[in-house]
Structure formats: C-alpha cells, structure tokens
Amino acid sequence: MSNTGAVRRKQKLDSKITEQKVLQDEMKSIRKGARVYRQQQNSNILFLSTVDREMAQSKSKDHGGVWWKEYKEIEKQSGDDQVGQVGGR
C-alpha cells in the first residue's frame, strides 16, 4: 500500500473507530429497555428495536476491534509511533 493510500485508510479507520465509540457511549446513556430505531443497511427503512438488543448486536459484530487491529497494522508498516491517539485505546 502506498504511503498516501495508507494515510487515507488510516484516516478512514480513525473516523470509523471514533464513530463506533461515540455510538456505543450514547446507547449506554439511554435507559435500559428504551425503544430505538435501527436503520436497515443500505436503505432508508427504519425498524423499531430496543437498546438492549442493539447493544448485544453491536458487541457481537465488534467492527471496532477489527478496525483497530488494521489501524495498528498500518502503524507498524508506516513506522509511525502515534498509536494510542485514535479512539482512546
């Protein structure tokens, strides 16, 4: 991967990790059993759900862990010593 491509990918991963972290923090602040809407992937259709169900699904997918591993791998390849600045990990 070129240096420019690695920088772009790293920025995208940074954005995704931060977005997921904010979403999880917001969902934790909602009372248990509260109703929320979930957007169907790749469409504008919304489904009624609960916070508990969405948190369980979010944890089972754990995209953040995958993204974080990829981010650290890019750090190793680029020799950048700024690991730890993204997503508060």
Secondary structure as UniProt FT lines:
FT   HELIX           3..29
FT   TURN            32..33
FT   STRAND          35..39
FT   TURN            41..42
FT   STRAND          46..50
FT   HELIX           51..61
FT   HELIX           63..78
FT   TURN            83..84
FT   TURN            87..88
//
